[in-house]
Amino acid sequence: MHLNTHLIHMPGNYLFAEIARRVNAYAPQAPRPLIRLGIGDVTQPLTPTIARAMADAALEMGTPDGFHGYPPDQGYDFLRQAILDVDYAPLGVKLALDDVFITDGAKTDTSALQELLAADARVALTDPVYPVYVDSNAMAGRLGNYENDSWSRLTTLPCNAENAFVPELPSTPVDMLYLCYPNNPTGTVLTRAQLKRFVDWALKTQTLILFDAAYKAYITDDTIPRSIYEIEGAEKIAIECCSFSKSAGFTGTRCAYTVIPQALTAQVDGRAVSLNALWRRRVASRQNGVSYPVQRAAAAALSPQGRREVADQVRAYMDNARQIVTALSGAGLQVFGGVHAPYVWLQIPGGQSAWDFFDRLLHEAQVVGTPGSGFGPSGEGYLRLTAFNTAQATREALERILAIL
């Protein structure tokens, strides 16, 4: 049996699996219930409009005339058109229906889109970073050897307090660059001018940008771009991944979408090859899509009433983020994010390591965070806290944290 040696040699556990292991081992002996501000899972239920649409679609599926089998490979037209009308048209972004692919989650596509690249393609990403970007390329054998806590063929762009969390352009040629803004895990954003710098560089170097916009619903300033396609020329070099998980509570329901403009091509043997066509071919072979009731629910989230309800939920999470920022900064701690994203990036006081501080919060405060080093070397010395809990739990968590500092 010839196994994938790249998978065999992956270092350690997946970050959130390791957190779950430590939490589960401690929870039975904890003196009080744990408060989880670690994994970015939502806590508010689906809104009435969304839940009703899903229920109605499920009942429709129980009738001869309303039954739906396999969905279209790219998703139903009613949802893809709603995405174009609601998420892009107001931004002045013009896309075609066939540019949109419905998927079961941004994690699914951000990990799979590397299949468009050759096995020896070079990849760049910011550091710290969502671990899936790294792991998926490592499993494909694209990152070389893992030595001294780094991959030999991976280009990393450090983001920290010293550079205001604005990454530099890659100094060596790469084939694809991952960007996530609003950023997971730091909660920071790029201005229009800063994002334009990356788009202009990619147009010049013919580098593919994979832009993860899963948290765009949390942007509170209209001058901050919600889509990379707001930048001139981006449709020629960028793929964008978006999600209903954090904006409409679909973490347990699973629905997202990826945009690959038909203007996005690569030169192969002197001819222009459409990445949209390549991905469409891949999708047809690899998946059977997202269920009809879930797609109806996603479309309901984009309806006028659905958007009002979802906006209320987003505001509630951002109120939690403001609570975290205000309390921690008021205690003299250095914090970042929490303004345009549901994540707060805490600079750990006293020179403690990220995992040591994680364990201290768990055992002394019974609060679960996420150690920054799990997102990459530049995350050492930081801890990520999420705003995805109730207002009451968030307040209590902050009281517990401040009590042990």
N, C-alpha and C positions, 0 to 999 in steps of 0.2 A: 504494500500500500504506500504510494508515493504522496506524502502529505505536503501541504503548503508550508515550506520552511519559514517563509516570512511571517506567517501567523504564529508558528511555534516560537519564534524568537522575539515576539512582542514583549516589551518590558512591563512587568507588574500587572495589576488589574486596571480595568477601565475606572476612571476617577470616581464616578458616582456609585459604581459597584463596591469600591473600597470604602467609601463613606457609609454605604448601607451596611457593610460588614461590621464596621466599628460601632455604628449606632445600634444595630441589632444585638451585638454582644453586650452593650452597656445598658440598654433600655430596661431589661427585667430588674436590675438592681438600682435604677435611678430613684432618688427620693421623692420626685415629683414628675408629672408628665413633661415630656420633652416638647420644646417649641422648635419647629423646623423652619429655618430661614436659609436652607441650603439649596436643594435642588429646585430648579425653576418651574415647579408645577403649580398651577392655579388652584384656588380654593373655592371660588364663587361658582355656583351652579350655572348651567346653561340658562340664558335669559328666556322669558316666556315665549317670545316670538320664535326663537330658534328651536326650543323644545317642541312647540306646537307644530312647526313645519316638519320636524323629523317624525313626530308621531303621525301626522296626516299622511306623510309619504309612506310610512310603514303600513298604515291601513290601506293605502292605495295599492301597495304591493300584494295585498291579500285579495284582490279582485282580478277577474280574468282580463278586464280591459286595462287595469292599472299596473299589472305586473311588469317588472323590468328585469331582464337577465343581465348578462355582462354589459357593463357600461362602455361607452366609446373609449378608445385607447387614451385620448387626450382629455377626456372628461366631457360632460354634457355641455351643449352650447349655451344653455340658460345660465350656467354658472360662469363659464368663461366670458360671456358677454357682460355679465354683471361686474366681473372683475375689471374689465376694460372701462366700463362706464363709471364705476365708482372709485376705483383705486388709481386709475391713470389719466382718464380724460380731464378731471379737475386740475391735474398738474400740468396740462398742456402736452402730455405724452401720447403720441399716436402709435398704436400697435395693432396688429391684425389678430383675428380670432385664433388662427393657427400658430401664433407665437406663444400661446398659453397652454401649459400642461398641468392638469390637476393630479395631485399626488397625495399620499397618505401622511405626509409630514415633511417639513424642511430638512429634518435629519436624514430622511431617506435619500433625498436628492443631493444634498450637500456632500454626502458620503459617496454617492454613486456617480456624480458627474465627472469624477476623475477618470472614468472609463472612456471618456472621449480622447484621452491623451495616450501617447505611446508609452510603453513600459519604461523607457529611459528619459521621459520628459522631466524637466526640473520644475519644482514647485516652491513658491514663496508664500509666507503667511506672517501675520503679526504675532508677537509674543508679549503677553499671554494670549491664548486663543482657545476657542471651543475645541476640545480634544478630538472630536470626530474628524475634523479636517486632516489632522495628523495621522490618526489611526487608519483611516481608509486608504491613504496613500502608502502607509507602511505595509499594510496587508497585501497591497498590490506589488510590493517589492521595489517601489519607486524611490524610497528614501535612503537606501544604502544600509550601512551598519549603525547600530545603536551603541555608542561608546561615550563614556563620560557625560551621561545624561543628555546626549544630543544625537541627532541623525546626521550622518556624514554627507548626505546629498540634499539636505533641506536648508533652504534659505529663510532665516528668521529676521523679522524686523522688530526690534525691541520697542515696547511702549511702556513708559513709566513716568513718574512725576517729573523727572529731570527733563524730558522732552515734551511734557504736557500731553502725553499719550497720543502724540501725532507721529505715526511711523514715517521713516525715511523711505525714499524710493529704493528698490533693489539695486545694488551696485554691480551685480553680475546678471547675465541674461537668464531669464526664466521663461517657462512656457505658460504657467498659470499662477495668478496671485489671488489668494482668498482675502476678502475684506468683509467684515461684519460690522454694520453701523445702523442704528445705535449698537454699541459694542457689547458683546457678551465675551468676557466677564466684567469689564471695567465700567460699563455704563456710560462711557464717553461717546461723543459724536464727532464727525468731521463737518466743517463748514463747507459751503458750496465751493469756495476757492480751493480748499484743501482737497476735496474730492476731485475737482477739475484737474488738479495737478496729476493725480493718478490716471485719470482718463486720457489726458494729453500724452502722458508717458506711454500708456498702453497702445494708443494709436500710433505713436512713433515707433515703438518696438514690436508691434503686432503681438502683444501679450494678451492672453485671455484673462479677464477678471471675473471671478465668481463672487458676486455681491450678495451677501446674506442680509436681507432686510426684514427678518422675522419680527423685529421690535419697532417697526416704523410707526405703529399706532400710538406709541408713547412719546413721540416728539411733540413738544409744546411750543415750538417757535417755528413759524412759517418760513423763516429764512434758512432753516436747516433742511437739506434735501431729504425727501422720503423715499425717493427712487433714484438709482444711478442714472436712469434714462432722462432725468431732468438736465443732465449735463450733455452739452452738444457732442455728438459723435459716439456716445456710449453704446448706442445700439449696434455699432460695428465691432465692439470688442468685449461686451459684457453679457453675462447671464445673471439673472436676478432670481433669488429664491425668497418666497414669502410664505407666511403661515397664518392659519386661523387659531393656532393653539393658544398663544399668549394674548391675542387681541380679542378673541371671542370665546375663550374657554374650551377649545377643542383638544386639549392634551389627551383626554380619554376618548375622544370621538374620532380624531385623526383626519385632518384635511388641510391641504396646503396647495401651493401652486408655484411653478417655475416658469419663467419667461425666457425664451430663447428667440430673439428677433431673427427674421429671415435675412436681414442685412448682415448678420454675423457669419463670416466665412473665414476659411483658412486656405492658404495656398498649398496644394499637394500635387507634385509633378506638373507644375505649371498651370494648374486649373484651380478655380475657386470651388471649395467644397463647403456646402451648407451644414453648419452645426445643428440647425433646426432639423434638417432631414436625417442626419445621423442619429440624433436623440429620438426622433420619432420612430426610426427603425429599431432602436434599442428598446424603447418603451413597449412597442408592439410584441417584442419577444419576451420581455421580462416581467410584465405585470398585467393584471386584469382590472386595474383601476380602483376607484373609490365607490362605495355603494351609493345607490340612488337616494336613500333617505338622508345620508350624510351630506351629499351634494345639495339636496334641497335645503337642508339646515344651513349650510354655508351660504347659499344664495339668500336665505332669510336674514342672515347676519349682515348682508349688504343692502337690505331693504331700508327705507327711511326709518321705520320704527325699530328695526333691528340695530341700525347704527346708533340710534339714540340710547338704546339699552346697553349696548356694548361700550359706548363712550362713558356711561355711568360707572361701569365696572373698571374701566381703565383709570378713571379719575380716582376711584377708591384705592386701587393699588398704588397710584402715584401719591396719594395722601399718605400711605404707609411709607413710601420712599422718603417723603419730606420729613416724616416723623424720625426716621432713622438718621437722615443727614443732620437734622437740627439737634437731636439728642447727642449724637456722637461728636459732632464738631463743637457743640457747646461744652462738652467735657474735655476739650482740648485735643481731640484726636483729628488726624488728617484723613479726610474722606473725599472720594471722587464719585462721579456719576449721580444717579438718583434724581436727575432733573429731566432728562429726555429718555430715560430707561428705567425699568423696574429693578435694576441692580445697583447696589452701593458697594464701592471698592474701598475697603478700610485698610489703611496703612497700620500694620501691627505695631503697637508700642513696645518699647523695651528690648528691641532686637531679638524677639522670640522667632523661631522658625514657624512657617505657616502650619505645618502639621501639629507642632507642639501647642500653638495657640488654638487650633481646632479642638485638640483633645482637652485643653483647659476649659474652653467654653462648654464642651460637652459634659465634662465631669463636675465642674464647679457651678456652672450656670444652667445646665441642662438645656442649652441652646445649640442647635445644629447650624453651622455655616458651611462654607466651602473653602478649603485651603487654596490660596492663590497659586502655590507651586504646582498644583495639579493641572493648571492651565499652561504651564511652561516655565522655564527658568526665570523669566522676568516677573513672574507672579510670586516668587519667593518674597516673604515679608509683607504679603497682603492677604486679606480674607474677603471673600465675596458674601454679601448678605442679600437676600431677595426680599421684595415687597409683596410676595404672593402668599400672604396669610391674612387673617382677619385683623382689623384695627386693634381689637382688644389683645390678641395674641402678640401683635407687634409691640404694643406698649409694654406688655409684661416682659417680653424678651429683652427690650432695651433696659428696663429696670434691673433685670438679672445681670445683664452684661456690665452695666455701670457699677453694680454693687461689688464686682470682683476685680475691677481695675484699680 
